[in-house]
Amino acid sequence: MFYQLYELNHAAVQPLRAVADATKLFYSSPLNPLSYTPLGRSVAATAELFERTTRRYGKPSFDLDKTVVDWKTVEVAENVVWSRPFCNLIRFERDLPANRRPDPKLLIVAPISGHYATLLRGTVEAMLPHADVHITDWVDARKVPVSDGSFDLDDYIDYVIDMLHELGPDTHVMAVCQPSVPVLAAVALMEARNDRFAPSTMTLMGGPIDTRKNPTAVNLLAEEKGIDWFRDNVIMQVPWPEPGFMRHVYPGFLQLSGFMSMNLDRHITAHKEFFMHLVKHDGDSAEKHRTFYDEYLAVMDLTAEFYLQTVDTVFVRHLLPKGEMTHRGTPVDPKAIRNVALLTIEGENDDISGLGQTEAAHGLCVNIPADMHAHYMQPAVGHYGVFNGSRFRSEIVPRIVDFMASHGKSSRKAGKPRLVSAAKG
């Protein structure tokens, strides 16, 4: 019922949003003399602030149509190369010469944590000059009809394995945050089966491999409440007339509310500053605010079965680090991983996945040769800075690129010197 009330409230505010939008256009029009006065700009700013804070933000686009490869600007096209009801695999195909040596294939596994895969736009953009990039574009659960079936953590692992099969041998996989657990599980299962499509390298970034280490507020909340509390309080049914009507989900707006409440004063300050930027006609600063919040406030629903299984497995019972995790009845044993190089990356100020939680993967994957392990801790960044921003581009990306080049199967066969030491923290 709460989800239905949320939708009803959004619909009730729609006429007021239309009035606010018209007011903003009127008082910001260059044909209106009031638009050049502080009063006119204040009215326009108030109207825009109201419209933006009551808007439902749609799925953003990647807008990555160009990149630089070999010091030349080349065109980039998005193509869906694999598709299932809950996910599309997007390839960012670069217009490169046919006779050019191919770059390594990279599968970026985006998190299902309330935001769309476009949250990793900066990650994709930074890797495009160096790799043939693919990314998981997860589908909003409220857009998937109930007739398409369920989607849980086991299905997530199956999807990762299927995508690695689709991309073929000598693929590199990068898991950002929450996917670190299912990606590690998928690789362990593939190695246990001697699957020739197991990736060459596995990069885990800011992921909750073992949340018992340096637990954050998010980790402590999960342990304190227990899985029954989450099932009773945050799982709701998709309302009519959405395509996923009657599907049980964890609504994206609840996830967003949780994230914003962690730093509520910061968001309030940001919106106050946005108002003042509009009044002072500081267009550049106002546009930066719009760009960030257009992405941050665009959220998607998660299937209830995936959300609950993930919370129970990763945050409540810690099954992976305890050696008790299973996939459809088959034990997930990280010790089976022998041929996949492992790189873990953490942020010094990460308040979502605490220091040591991702690095714990090395203690689980004990049969990977020592020269195929690397860990890096990026100073002075939080969770977002692990996969985005200036420090990510200048300090983390070169380490990932070097690690992939050092441990690709072609490099191993050619006896190429490994540069793993450069990637160690």
C-alpha positions in Angstrom: 0.0 0.0 0.0 2.9 2.4 0.7 4.1 2.2 -2.8 0.6 2.9 -4.1 0.5 6.0 -1.8 3.8 7.1 -3.1 2.6 6.9 -6.7 -0.7 8.7 -5.8 1.3 11.5 -4.2 3.5 11.8 -7.3 0.4 12.0 -9.5 -1.3 14.6 -7.2 1.7 16.9 -7.4 1.9 16.7 -11.2 -0.4 19.8 -11.9 1.8 21.8 -9.5 4.9 20.7 -11.3 3.4 21.8 -14.5 2.6 25.3 -13.0 6.2 25.5 -11.6 7.7 24.6 -15.0 5.6 27.2 -16.8 6.6 29.8 -14.1 10.2 29.0 -14.6 10.0 29.4 -18.3 8.1 32.7 -18.0 10.5 34.3 -15.5 13.7 33.0 -17.2 12.7 34.0 -20.7 15.0 36.6 -22.2 11.9 38.4 -23.6 10.7 39.0 -20.1 12.3 42.1 -18.5 11.9 40.6 -15.1 14.3 37.8 -16.0 17.1 40.4 -15.7 16.2 41.3 -12.1 17.0 39.6 -8.8 13.2 39.2 -8.2 12.6 37.5 -11.5 15.6 35.2 -11.1 14.5 34.3 -7.5 11.0 33.3 -8.7 12.5 31.2 -11.6 14.9 29.6 -9.2 12.1 28.7 -6.7 10.0 27.2 -9.5 12.9 25.2 -10.8 13.9 23.9 -7.4 10.3 22.8 -6.7 10.0 21.1 -10.1 13.3 19.2 -9.7 12.7 18.1 -6.1 9.3 16.6 -7.0 10.2 15.1 -10.4 10.6 11.4 -11.2 13.9 11.1 -12.9 14.0 8.7 -15.9 16.9 6.5 -16.9 19.8 8.6 -18.0 21.8 7.9 -21.2 25.5 7.2 -21.4 26.1 9.8 -24.1 29.5 8.4 -24.9 29.7 8.9 -28.6 33.5 9.6 -28.9 36.7 8.6 -27.3 40.5 8.9 -28.0 42.4 5.9 -29.1 46.1 6.1 -30.2 45.9 9.9 -29.9 43.0 10.0 -32.4 39.3 10.8 -31.8 37.1 7.9 -32.8 33.4 7.4 -32.9 31.7 5.1 -30.3 28.4 3.3 -30.8 26.3 1.5 -28.2 25.1 -2.0 -29.2 23.2 -4.6 -27.2 25.1 -7.9 -27.8 23.3 -10.0 -25.2 19.9 -9.7 -23.6 17.8 -11.3 -20.9 14.6 -10.0 -19.2 16.5 -8.4 -16.3 19.7 -7.3 -18.1 21.1 -6.1 -21.4 24.8 -6.3 -22.2 26.0 -3.2 -23.9 29.1 -3.0 -26.0 30.7 0.4 -26.7 32.0 -0.4 -30.1 34.8 1.9 -31.2 35.3 2.8 -34.9 38.9 1.4 -35.2 40.9 0.3 -38.2 40.3 -3.3 -39.2 43.9 -4.2 -39.1 44.6 -2.7 -35.7 45.6 -5.1 -32.9 42.5 -5.7 -30.7 42.4 -4.3 -27.2 41.5 -6.6 -24.3 37.8 -7.4 -23.8 36.5 -5.9 -20.5 33.2 -6.8 -18.9 32.2 -4.1 -16.3 29.5 -5.5 -14.0 27.5 -2.6 -12.6 25.8 -2.9 -9.3 22.1 -3.5 -8.8 21.8 -1.1 -5.9 19.0 1.3 -6.9 20.9 3.3 -9.5 21.2 2.6 -13.2 24.4 1.4 -14.9 24.9 5.0 -16.1 26.3 5.7 -12.7 29.4 4.2 -14.1 29.5 6.5 -17.1 32.9 7.9 -15.9 34.2 4.3 -15.4 33.3 3.4 -19.0 34.6 6.7 -20.3 38.0 6.2 -18.6 38.4 2.6 -19.9 37.3 3.2 -23.5 40.8 4.3 -24.7 42.3 1.0 -23.4 39.7 -1.8 -23.8 36.8 -3.2 -25.7 34.3 -2.2 -23.0 31.0 -4.0 -22.2 28.7 -3.2 -19.3 25.7 -4.8 -17.7 22.7 -2.6 -18.2 20.3 -3.9 -15.5 16.6 -3.4 -16.1 14.3 -1.7 -13.6 12.3 -4.5 -12.0 9.1 -2.6 -12.1 9.3 -2.7 -15.9 9.6 -6.5 -16.1 6.2 -8.3 -16.2 5.6 -11.0 -13.6 5.3 -13.5 -16.5 9.0 -13.2 -17.1 9.8 -15.0 -13.9 11.9 -14.2 -10.9 15.5 -12.9 -10.5 17.6 -13.7 -7.5 21.3 -13.8 -6.5 21.7 -17.3 -8.2 20.2 -15.8 -11.4 22.7 -12.9 -11.1 25.6 -15.4 -11.0 24.2 -17.3 -14.0 23.9 -14.1 -15.9 27.6 -13.3 -15.3 28.7 -16.7 -16.4 26.5 -16.5 -19.5 28.0 -13.1 -20.4 31.5 -14.4 -20.0 30.6 -17.2 -22.4 29.2 -14.7 -24.8 32.4 -12.6 -24.8 34.6 -15.7 -25.2 38.1 -16.5 -23.8 40.6 -14.0 -22.5 38.0 -11.6 -21.2 38.7 -9.4 -18.2 35.9 -8.7 -15.6 35.6 -5.7 -13.3 33.0 -5.7 -10.5 32.1 -2.3 -9.0 30.8 -2.5 -5.4 27.9 -5.0 -4.8 28.7 -7.3 -7.8 32.0 -8.2 -6.2 30.4 -11.2 -4.4 28.4 -12.7 -7.4 31.4 -12.1 -9.7 33.8 -13.9 -7.4 31.2 -16.7 -7.0 30.8 -17.0 -10.7 34.5 -17.2 -11.3 34.9 -19.8 -8.6 32.2 -21.9 -10.1 33.7 -21.6 -13.6 37.2 -22.5 -12.4 35.8 -25.5 -10.5 34.3 -26.7 -13.8 37.6 -26.0 -15.7 35.5 -23.6 -17.8 37.7 -22.3 -20.6 35.7 -19.1 -20.6 36.8 -18.1 -17.1 38.2 -14.5 -17.3 41.9 -13.7 -17.4 41.7 -11.2 -14.6 39.1 -10.2 -12.0 39.1 -6.6 -10.6 37.0 -6.1 -7.5 36.4 -2.5 -6.5 34.9 -1.3 -3.2 33.0 -4.6 -2.8 31.5 -6.2 0.4 33.4 -9.5 0.2 33.6 -9.7 4.0 31.6 -7.1 5.8 32.8 -8.3 9.2 36.0 -6.4 8.6 35.7 -2.7 9.5 31.9 -2.7 9.3 30.2 0.5 8.2 26.8 1.9 9.2 25.2 0.0 6.4 26.7 -3.3 7.5 25.7 -2.8 11.1 22.1 -2.0 10.2 21.8 -5.2 8.3 23.2 -7.3 11.2 21.1 -5.5 13.7 17.7 -5.7 11.9 18.0 -9.2 10.4 16.4 -10.5 7.2 12.9 -10.7 8.6 12.8 -7.0 9.3 13.8 -6.2 5.7 11.2 -8.6 4.4 8.5 -7.0 6.5 9.4 -3.4 6.1 11.0 -2.6 2.7 9.4 -5.2 0.3 6.4 -3.8 -1.7 4.3 -4.7 -4.7 4.7 -2.7 -8.0 1.5 -0.7 -8.4 -0.7 -0.5 -11.5 -0.2 0.5 -14.4 3.5 -0.4 -14.5 4.5 -3.4 -16.6 5.7 -5.2 -13.5 2.4 -4.8 -11.7 2.1 -7.1 -8.7 5.9 -7.9 -8.7 7.4 -7.8 -5.2 10.3 -5.4 -5.2 12.6 -3.3 -3.1 11.6 0.2 -4.4 14.4 2.4 -5.7 13.0 5.5 -3.8 13.5 3.7 -0.5 17.2 3.0 -1.4 17.7 6.6 -2.4 16.1 7.8 0.8 18.5 5.7 2.8 21.5 7.0 0.9 20.4 10.6 1.2 19.7 10.3 4.9 23.3 9.3 5.5 24.4 12.8 4.3 21.2 14.8 4.5 22.9 18.0 5.6 25.2 17.8 2.6 22.2 17.4 0.2 20.3 20.3 1.8 23.3 22.5 1.5 23.8 21.5 -2.2 20.2 22.6 -3.0 20.6 25.9 -1.1 23.7 26.6 -3.1 21.9 25.6 -6.3 19.2 28.2 -5.6 21.8 30.9 -5.0 23.7 29.9 -8.2 20.5 30.4 -10.2 19.8 33.8 -8.5 23.3 35.0 -9.2 23.1 33.7 -12.7 26.1 31.3 -12.2 25.2 29.0 -15.0 28.2 26.7 -14.8 27.8 25.9 -11.1 24.1 25.3 -11.6 24.7 23.0 -14.5 27.1 20.9 -12.4 24.4 20.5 -9.8 21.8 19.5 -12.5 24.2 16.9 -14.0 25.0 15.3 -10.7 21.4 15.1 -9.4 19.9 14.0 -12.7 22.0 10.9 -12.3 21.8 10.5 -8.5 18.0 10.9 -8.3 17.3 8.4 -11.1 16.6 5.1 -9.4 15.3 1.7 -10.2 13.5 -1.1 -8.3 15.2 -4.4 -7.3 13.4 -7.7 -7.3 12.5 -8.7 -3.7 14.1 -12.2 -4.1 17.5 -10.7 -5.2 17.5 -8.0 -2.6 16.6 -10.4 0.3 19.0 -13.1 -0.8 21.8 -10.6 -1.1 21.2 -9.0 2.3 21.0 -12.5 3.9 24.0 -14.0 2.2 26.4 -11.0 2.2 25.5 -8.8 5.1 23.7 -10.9 7.7 25.2 -14.4 7.5 28.5 -13.7 5.7 28.3 -17.0 3.8 31.1 -16.3 1.3 33.9 -15.6 3.7 32.7 -18.4 6.0 32.9 -20.9 3.1 29.2 -21.7 3.4 27.8 -20.0 0.2 26.1 -22.2 -2.4 24.8 -21.6 -5.9 21.8 -23.8 -6.7 23.0 -26.4 -4.2 26.7 -26.3 -5.4 29.3 -25.0 -2.9 31.0 -21.8 -4.0 34.7 -22.4 -3.2 37.1 -19.5 -4.0 40.0 -21.9 -3.5 39.1 -23.4 -6.9 40.3 -20.2 -8.5 43.9 -20.9 -9.8 44.2 -19.3 -13.2 42.5 -15.9 -12.8 44.6 -12.9 -11.6 43.0 -10.9 -8.8 43.2 -7.2 -8.3 41.3 -5.5 -5.5 40.8 -1.7 -5.1 39.6 0.2 -2.0 39.0 3.8 -1.1 40.5 5.2 2.1 37.3 7.0 3.1 34.8 4.5 1.8 31.7 4.7 4.1 29.8 1.9 2.2 32.4 -0.8 2.0 35.0 -0.4 4.7 38.7 -0.8 4.3 39.6 -4.5 4.2 36.3 -5.8 3.1 37.4 -6.0 -0.6 40.9 -7.0 0.2 39.5 -10.0 2.0 39.1 -11.7 -1.4 42.8 -12.4 -1.4 42.5 -14.5 1.8 39.8 -16.6 0.2 41.5 -17.1 -3.2 44.6 -18.9 -1.7 45.4 -21.0 -4.7 46.0 -18.1 -7.1 49.8 -17.8 -7.6 51.4 -15.0 -5.6 52.5 -13.0 -8.6 48.8 -12.9 -9.8 47.6 -11.1 -6.6 47.5 -7.3 -6.3 45.8 -4.8 -4.0 45.6 -1.0 -4.1 44.2 1.4 -1.6 43.4 4.9 -3.1 44.1 7.6 -0.5 41.6 10.5 0.0 38.6 9.1 -1.8 35.3 7.7 -0.6 33.1 5.0 -2.2 32.3 7.0 -5.3 35.9 8.0 -5.9 36.9 4.3 -6.2 35.3 4.2 -9.7 34.9 7.8 -10.7 36.5 11.2 -10.6 40.0 12.6 -11.2 41.9 10.3 -8.9 40.2 7.3 -10.4 41.3 8.4 -13.9 44.8 9.4 -13.0 45.8 6.8 -10.3 43.5 3.8 -10.5 42.9 3.4 -14.2 46.6 3.0 -15.1 46.9 0.3 -12.5 43.9 -1.6 -13.9 45.2 -1.3 -17.5 48.6 -2.5 -16.5 47.2 -5.4 -14.6 45.1 -6.5 -17.5 48.0 -6.2 -19.9 50.3 -8.2 -17.6 47.8 -11.0 -17.0 46.0 -11.5 -20.3 46.3 -15.0 -21.7 48.2 -13.7 -24.7 50.6 -12.0 -22.4 51.2 -15.2 -20.4 51.8 -17.2 -23.5 54.2 -14.6 -24.9 56.1 -14.5 -21.6 55.5 -10.8 -21.2 57.1 -9.4 -18.1 54.5 -8.8 -15.4 54.2 -5.4 -13.8 52.1 -6.4 -10.9 54.3 -4.6 -8.4 53.1 -1.3 -9.9 49.5 -2.2 -8.9 50.2 -3.0 -5.3 49.2 -0.6 -2.6 
